């Protein structure tokens, strides 16, 4: 059987055509040059990484819940640079919950302490987790405290990152929770792993009234004075008076220390989640 006349020509051209490709694979800089966006040699590889991230995560919708404009602006830019283009924002827990019900974001990044005061973010996490047991929740907060971190994770958060960490760790944390993995800032991980609740004198706990226990339990849930007052049908001043009376009784000096005590000794169980509707 005769060989086609063009076959020798093709056999001669194959090495010539493949040589540039082989050199490109052997030299990453040449491969990077194919995707360069004009930012120079130092920007080539990051640009490729951004392009692949944008391709992989182009449909991921992220909701930021934070009331600090500077933090939100920086976080938006960081997430955009990492490849997440669809980033929404609200500065209210109530609006955030309505937005989660309406648009069902793929991940929520929240601060624990906003204008609502205290650790109101814990209440939001619990409420959101009851509505949707699957949505990844990443806490991004100033509270570098293993006790608060443990409370957030028990309440239903998937990750906990402190705000004074590196930008890379924020991206790592969000990537982890989106992939279904828990994440805790490295500065807290070891403290959280070995955290043991200090047991107060049993007499101090035993001496608490039923109402005082209710107030402490709600503080552990992240509720504000106004929310506690509404739940217990009390005035705001009455709740503030109960908390002020509890401080010397329990050996604490501030609301933050009282909240710490509540988180340690009145931990709330993980929220019972209802089955969410399927995402579109």
PyMOL commands that set and color helices and strands:
alter all, ss='L'
color gray80, all
select helices_A, chain A and resi 7-26+28-33+41-57+69-81+93-103+120-131+146-155+167-178+186-193+202-206+210-220+225-232+236-250+255-265
alter helices_A, ss='H'
color red, helices_A
select strands_A, chain A and resi 61-65+86-90+107-110+136-141+159-162+183-184
alter strands_A, ss='S'
color yellow, strands_A
deselect
rebuild
show_as cartoon
